[in-house]
Amino acid sequence: MTTEAWIRTYPPTVGIGKGNPEAEKYGKLWATPEYRAVSPGEEIVPIFMNVAKPKVGSEIIDFGCGTGRASMAFAKHGLNVKMVDFVANCLDDIVRDKLGNRFVKLDLEKPLPIAAEYGYCVDTMEHIPPDKVDTVLNNILLAAKHVFFAIPNGPDILGRMIDEQLHLTQHDFQWWKQKFVDRECKIDWSDEHANTSLFYVSAWQDGQDIVERGELNEAEDKIRENVKANCFAGWEQVKPHQTSDGVTVMILGGGPSLNDYVEEIKKNRADGMKVVTLNGAYNWAAQHGIIPSATVCVDAREFNSRFTHPVVDGCKYLIASQCHPSVLDGLPRDRTFLWHTGSDKIEDILKDAYGGWWPVPGGSTVLLRAIPLLRMLGYSRFILYGCDSCIVRNGHDPELLLTHAYEQPENDKDHILPVTVGGKTFWCTTWMSAQATEFIALCDFLGEHVDDLEVRGDGLLSWIIEYGASLETADSQPLP
């Protein structure tokens, strides 16, 4: 789902927040002319512009925008600003008249359905209740790639107007710095100025950074142990085949959109189309009465044994040699084949076991290995289902984020970050972000060796294909 679609589910509502004591407190305050006399956010805009140096047209979110005067300044600098606050009567009349359509009423204590290149959070964090600081920080850092914070560390003097304390969280520069360090933020700039802690940070990771980091999901010695046990157990290897012209293979991943295509997959299967499942999609297929032509596993951890059991008659099992031996327990010898990732870390074992073998190139996920593996087996036409590479909000419960079409608790605590491609923002775990980056490289690598590749659904991978095609179309147009 796009950022724009999410925004439409949170319309800008005029008035004072109901049911939230803090929102009601500030609704009263903004009705007091004296409270809006000074705008710290407006005063600090020049510092932000000097530090961040945003390009004209860049998107920026003003978190806790208050009067909106800082947002007006950003608009004058040519930035595309979004204003966020949890009460709508905070805006000055002139700001509402000129930028009212850019205001979104949101609570920073809840996941934010927007994202932008820049974030601006001035005179806000000190107002957050102490037990909500971590949540609010996480939400802000998730919603903007580069965030500028200005956080006063002294008591307020205006709360007396309504007999309330306003600065609920008061800490020094080092305390706030540690908060960003704990989140593994990149601190590009910081300063302690006039009892105010200033930071310019980013918690986002580039997909390629994640790829290059190349963290294994299992220790290297454990992987070597798995490879040695499997390669000397007498399993037959996968071997290259000639291209099967005109044959289309459905590849079923575990993404949330898989559930949207049950009937289409069943019809294609009934019409004779081959279907290959990845990891948990194997059990999903069985639950929906779909018999896989083959299933592919690559993960080295032991819990993956549930992705090949119970055994399905007629299904072939294409298992990476690095998988835990339990994944192979009880599989039929005549329908089970080992393949190898080609890592130089296991090359010596493969030489001892086989002498010759056929390494399968690809990326860090089972999908990115399955496509080259199936191409080696002679297939060049693919339709991908449930290969979203992004998180989807549950239509019945918007607070519930779905990473899979079925329960997969191993991914419940994955870190989530926004990924923007061609003007659309998707919410991804780090492995999803890495997969999307590697998917682009894989498409470029396979090039003319794949005759057709379709991705069903509205996920990130589908959009990459669509957006890439639009760029090619634009490039092919004659010059005016």
Secondary structure, 3 states (H helix, E strand, C coil): CCHHHHHHCCCCCCCCCCCCHHHHHHHHHHCCHHHHCCCHHHHHHHHHHHHHCCCCCCEEEEECCCCCHHHHHHHHCCCEEEEEECCHHHCCHHHHHHHHHHEEECCCCCCCCCCEEEEEEECCHHHCCHHHHHHHHHHHHHHEEEEEEEEECCCCCCHHHCCCCCCCCCCCHHHHHHHHHHCCCEEEEEEEECCEEEEEEECCCCHHHHHHHCCCCCCHHHHHHHHHHHHCCCCEECCCCCCCCCCEEEEECCCHHHHHHHHHHHHHHHCCCEEEEECCHHHHHHHCCCCCCEEEECCCCHHHHHHCCCCCCCCEEEEECCCCHHHCCCCCHHHEEEEECCCCCCHHHHHHHCCCCCECCCCCCHHHHHHHHHHHCCCCEEEEECCCCCCEECCCCCCCEECCCCCCHHHCCCCEEEEEECCEEEEEEHHHHHHHHHHHHHHHHHHHHCCEEEECCCCHHHHHHHHHHHHHHHHHCCCC
